[in-house]
Amino acid sequence: MNTEQRRFAGAPVACCLMLLITAAHSLRTEGPSAILWTAPGILFASLVIAWGAESAQFFIAQGFALAILAWLQTLPEFAVEAVLAWKQLTPFLLANLTGALRMLTGLGWPMIYFSAAFVHRRRTKTPLRKITLDIEHSVNVVGLLVALAYISFVLWRGSLNLIDAAVLTAIYAGYLTILRRMPPRPGEEIDDLEMVPRTIVKSPRWRRITLITACFLIGGALIYFTAEPFVSSLLAIGGLLGISSFVLIQWVAPFVSEFPEMLSTFYFARTVTGAPMALMNMVSSNINQWTLLVAMLPVALSLSIGAPSALAMDPEQKLELLLTIAQAALGMMFLIDMVLAWWEAAGLFVLWLVQFVFSAMKPQGTSLLAVLGGHMHWWVTIAYFVWAGIEVIRLITGRRSAAAFVDFGRMWRMYVRRRPA
């Protein structure tokens, strides 16, 4: 690692330290009006960090630049979860996590396809029927499978502890290690960047280092000052309007923190040829949240309590996690043949939209909407699993390709097994 790479590595570390310090205060009481400055603050912090990460990817090792980029882009998501875990607000710990993950897969993946398809039709007057992944993207697909398998075990047990945190961290470390062994590949072209990161990358070396470092530090400082009051304001809004605080934290917080990542990814997807890379950026975000973000919860909770502690899931949390796992399993089955077809993207979006619309509805009363609201999560969960089961049957019978496993095996033999650690 050269001097420039070390400097870039130090900025995200400082940003992470600010994230941890953010949670180390007592939860301040903020009124609902605080959302007017905290939400824009989180949004701008996400955007600034995304600018720094997109610029820095051109000057760090290419093998795992995408994974690091995805992690940095979701740093505000980690900040919100750190606050919730440190304050021991255990009923809400899985709210933000499951909302963010479902938004990435149910809204993010389809929007990448739709963005690329729209541009493709305008340019060629023909439809884009699918996004085809590159061979090295098989590492991301298999990495998502491994993470989901262990999270399913955690759900079956009904609790999340420090041992789980260690295992999930090891899974992510293994994922990064394999990515580092992959050969260099063409990345995002400088001219494809948005104006701010493009200007940074084209700047003289000393100015570039200063600007990228400033992006990380400014973003981290904004997170420090806004994450905690942002969470408090959401809780206050829930109490004022009689809306479930769980629902607000599940959907409002992820939308604010994930929006800049989605915006930059869609911007890249507009090139059409960059759509596979944009999709894998989203998948990398899924993986780091299923591993590192989940692992952080029992760690922060234990540090706050002052003793090793586990997060015991209540029935609502189990259902939310089961629904999120079901959606992720279906998404992974769609990518198992290294292709995301138009009807698969549409299916993910429709199912996400249905459960999103009915999320705020509770089973009180006997009206049709109350009945739908009380059971829709279960019905959508079943729909995800049934569809995923159909894809498994198609895979077993040879009607669906297992290209991801085949490609992963080839990459493993060529670049991992034959190379020293």
N, C-alpha and C positions, 0 to 999 in steps of 0.2 A: 504494500500500500504506500503510494507516494505521499508527498507533503500535502498536496491539494486534496487527496482522498481523505487523509486524516483530519484535515480541517472540516471537511464536509461531514465526517462521521461525528465530530465533536458537537456540532450544532444540534442534531437531533437528540443527543444524549442530554444536553442542557435543557432542551424542550421537555424531555421525559421527566427530568428532575422537577421542573415547574409543575408538571401534571401531578406528581406525587404530593408535592407541597400543597397543591390546591385542595386536596382532601383532608389536610391535617388540621383544619380549624373546626370549631364548632359551627353547626349549620346556622347561618344568619337568617333571620326572619325577613323575607322580602315580600312586598305586596304584589298583586297581579300586574301592576304597571311596570315592574322591573323587566317584564318580557320585552318591552319596547326597546330596551338598550342591550339586554343580554342576548337575545336571539340574533340581532345584527352582529353583535360582538363575536359570538360563536361562528356565525356564517362567514364573517370576514377572516377570522382566525383560520378556518378550514381552507378558505381560498388562498390566503397568504402561504400557508404550509404547502398546499398543492403546487403553488408556483415554485417554491423552493425545491420540492421533491422532483417536479418535472424537469427543472433546470439541472439538478444534480445528477439525474440519471445518465447524462452524457459523459460524466467524469468519474463514475464508479464502475466496478466490475460488472460486465454485462450479464453474467450468468444468473445473478439473483437481483438485478436492478428492479425488475417488475415487482417482485415480492416486497422489497424495501419500499418502493414507491407506494404500493397498496397500503402498507402498514402506516407510513407517514400520513397518507391521505385520511386514514381513519383515526388518527390520533385524538381528535376532539371526542370521538365516540368513546375512547378509552377514558378520557377525562370525566365525562358524565358518569360512567360506570364506577370510576374510582371514588367519586363523591358519594354515590349511593351506597357503595360497599363500606366506605369508611364511616358513614353516618349510621350504618347498620339498618338501613331501610330495606330489609330483606324482602318484603312483599313486592318491591319494585325492581329488584336486581335483574330478573329475567325479562322485565317489560321492555327496557331499552334494547337489550341484546336481541330478543326475538323479533322486535319490530324492525331493527336495522337489518338483520339477516333476511327477513322476508321481503323487505323493500329492495335489497340488492338483487335477489333472485327473481322476485315476482314483478318488479318494475324496472330494475336496472338492466337485466339481461334482455328482456323484450325490447326496451327502448334502444339498445345498441343495434339490434336487428332492424327495427323500424327506421332508425336514422340512416343506416347504411342502405336499406332497401329504397327509401325515399330518394336519396341522392343517386343511387344506381339507376332508378327508373328515369329520373330527369336527364341523366347523361346518355343512357343507352336506349331509352324507350322500351326496355324489357324488364321483367320482374326479377328480383333477386330472391331465389327460392330457398337459399340456405347460406349459412356462414360455415366455411370449412376451416378447421383448425390445422395448425402445423404440427409436425411430429413431436417437437419438444413440448408442446402443450399437454401431451399425455401425462407429464409429471404433475401438472396442476389437477387434472381429473382424478388421478390415482391418489394424490394428496388429499383431495376432498373426500374421497371414499374412506380413507383411513381415519380421518378426523370424525366423520359421521359415525363410523363403526364404534369408536370409543365413546362418543357422546350418547349413543343409543344405550350403551352399557350404563353410563351415569344415570340416564333417565330410568332405566329398569331398576336400578338400586334406589333411586329417589333422593339422593343427596350428592353434594359436590364438596370434596374435601381437599386437603393439601396434597395427598398422594395423587389425586386426579390432576391437580395443577402441575405436578412434576411430570406426569405422563404426557399431558397435552403439550407442555413446553418441549419435551423431548421429541414429540411428533413434529412440531414446527421446526425444531433444530434439524431433524433429519430431512425434512422437506427442503430447507434452505441449503443443507449440505449437498443434496442431490442436484439442486439448481445450480450450485457453484461449479459442478462438474460438467454441466452442459456446455457445448461449444458456443462461441460467440454467434449471435444472430443479428440480422438487420433490425434495428430498433426504429423508434419514431424519428422521422426526419426533422431537422431543426425548423425548416420552413412550414412544417405541419403544426408547430406549436402555436398557442395563442400569443397575443402581442407581448404581454409582460414577460413570460418565461423565454420567449424568442429573443427579446431585447437583452435579457440577462445573459443567455448563452453566448450571444454575439459580442458581449462586452469584453474589454481587455481583462487579462487574468486577475489582476488585483481587485478590479471593480466587481468581477464576477464572483469571486470568493466572498467579498464583502456583502454583496447583495443576497447571495444564497444564504449565508449565515444570518443576515438580518431577517430574511423571511422566516427561518426557523425560530429565531429568538422573539421576533415580534408576535408570531403566531402563538408561541408558547406563553408569552406574557399575557396576551389576550385571553387565552384559555384560563390562565391563573386567576384573572380578575372576573371572568364571566361564568365559568362552569358552575360554581357553587350557587351564586344567586339565580342562575338560569333554572337549576333544578328546583330551588325554593319557590321561584315565581310560578313554575308549572303546578306545584302542589297548591299554591294559593289560588290559582285560577280554577283548579278542580273544585276546591272548597267553595269558591264564590259562585260558580255556575252550576254546581251540583253534578259536574261531569267526573267520571271516574279518573282519579289521578293516575291509575295504572294505564288507562287508554292514552292520556296526554303524554306520559313519559314514553309509552310504546311507539307513538307515531309522530308527535311533534318534535321531540328531541332528535330522533334519527333523521327526520327530513331536513332539519336545520344543519346537522353535522355532516350528513352524507351528500347534501346538494352540490357543493363545489366539486366533489369527486365525480359525481354523475355528470356534471356539466362538462368537465374537462375530458371525461371518457367519451361522451357523445360527440364532443368536438373532434376527437381523433377518429371516431367511427365514421364521420362524414366522408373520410377518404376512401371508404369501401374496402380497399386493400388492408387498411388498418383495423378493420372490424374484429378479426380474430385476436389481435393484441389487446384491443379495448375490452373484449369479452373476458380474456384471461386476466386483465387487470381487476375486473369485478370478481372473478373466481378466486384470485389471490386474496382479495379483501374478505371473501367468505371464509377462506381457510384461516387467515390470521385471527378473525373474530371467533371462529369455532375453537381455536386452540389458545392463543395468547390472551384474548379478552376473557374467555371463560376461565382460564387459569388464574387470571388476576383477581377474580372475585373472592375465592376463599383465602387468598393471601392477604388482600386488603382487609377483609372481614376479621381475620385472625389477628392482624396487627392492631386493628382498632379495639378489639376485645381484650387483647393482651395475652391470649392463649390460643393454641391450635383449635380452630373451629371449622365446622362444616355448614354448608347451606342446605337445610332440609327443605325440600320442595313441597308446597301445598298443592291441592288438586288443581287449582287454577294455573299455577306455574307449570305443572306437569302437562296439562293440556296445551298450553302455549308452546312449550318446548316440543311436544309430540307433533303439533301442527307444523312447526318450523323444520323439524327433522324430516317430516313427510314431504314437504315442499322441496327441501334440499336433495332428498333421495330421488325424487322425480327429475329434478334438474340434472343431477349427476347421470341418471339413466339416459337422458336426452343426449348428453355429451359423450357417452360411452363409445359411440361410433365416430367420434371426432367431428360431428356435424351438429349444428343447431338449425333445424328446419323452420320454415315460416309458421307452420301449424303448431310446432312445439313452443315457439316464442309466444304465439297467440294464446295457447292453452295456459301457460304460466301466468300471463297477464290477466286473463279472465278470472282464473281461480284466485289470484291475489286480490283483484278488485272486489270480488264477492265478499271475501272474508274481511277486507278493509272496510267496506261499507257497513257491514253488520257488527263490527268490533265494539261499537259503543252501546249496542243494544243488550239489555239484560233480560232474563227470563221472567221478570215480574209481570203479572197480569195474564190475560187469556187472549189478547188480540193477536192477529196474524203476525204482525211485526215482532211482538214480544216472543212468540213461539219461534219464529225464524231466528231472531237474535240469540235466543237461548241455545239453539241447536246447530247453528250454521257452522261454528268452528269444528264440531264433530263431523258434520257432513262433508265439509271441505277436506278435513283430514282423511276421511275414508276415501274421498275421490282421489286425493293424491296417492294414497297407498294402492288403490285398485289400479290406477293408471300405471304406477311404477311396477306393479305386479305383472301387468300385461306386457310391459317392455322387457321384464325379466324372462317371461315365457317366450317372447319373440327372440330374445338373445339365446336362450337354450335351444330353441328349434332352428336356429340359423337364419331367421328372418331379419335379425338385427346384428350388425357387425360388432365385434368386441375389439375394434381397432385400437382403442386407448390402451388396453392391456398388451396387445401385440407391439404397439409402438413403444410403450414403456419398457418392455422387455428388451427391445432392440437398443434403446438409449442406455439402459442399465448395462448391457453387455459391452457396448462400445465405449462408454464414458465413465462408468462407475466401477464396475468389477475389475477392469483392466488397468485402472489408474490407482496409484498409491494415495492414501488419505493425506 
